[in-house]
Amino acid sequence: MSKHSHKHGNTEAQPHDTQYSAGESRQGQDSPPLDGETQAESADAGTAAEVPAAGAADREQKTAELEIKLAELNDQYLRKAADFENFRKRVNREKQELAEFANQNLILDLLPILDDFERAIKSAETSKDFASFYEGIKMIEKQFASQLEHKWGLKSFDSVGELFDPNRHEAIQMEKAAGIAEAVVKEDYAKGYLLKERVIRYAKVKVLMPAEGESPVPGGAQAAQ
């Protein structure tokens, strides 16, 4: 009986082993779908690798565009800087020319006066007539002063007999005088001049100061010092 049981056991085991082998065979047949999923994953990995590469290309393109823009702005800056430097030089040149030729019209007005002086001198050399020469010089001086006053606003002012004014007079010499209570201009060594009512040269004068015991004005006392 034991032999029968042993034999029966072997008979039951064979189908079991055959079924297991068949299962293994089916698993082997199911392996191709697994290979397909692996290929899909590999394709996705390749696509993911292409994304950073595309981003790098975009960055390179933007960098190149920015470099071009920077070069254009730098060129514009250099042009503007050159234009400004040329403008500055032109303005300085015009200012210098203006300063050098500002008195051109005045000089043109003085040239006829200079011509009159030359003619007067030549006339005096030939005629030896002092009276005519003197009258000619006086006429030239009068014309000269008139032209400066009416066209340029320059005129002289008289000082003799006027009270001493430190804003108009420069005391060159002083002396004591009785009978006066304030400093008075006695003599005019060089006339003072106004340019459109503004003193541009003080008159150089001799001043009479009050004698001791007199009370001079503050301006006269200051001038005396």
PyMOL commands that set and color helices and strands:
alter all, ss='L'
color gray80, all
select helices_A, chain A and resi 2-101+104-127+130-152+218-224
alter helices_A, ss='H'
color red, helices_A
select strands_A, chain A and resi 154-157+169-177+184-190+192-195+198-201+203-210
alter strands_A, ss='S'
color yellow, strands_A
deselect
rebuild
show_as cartoon
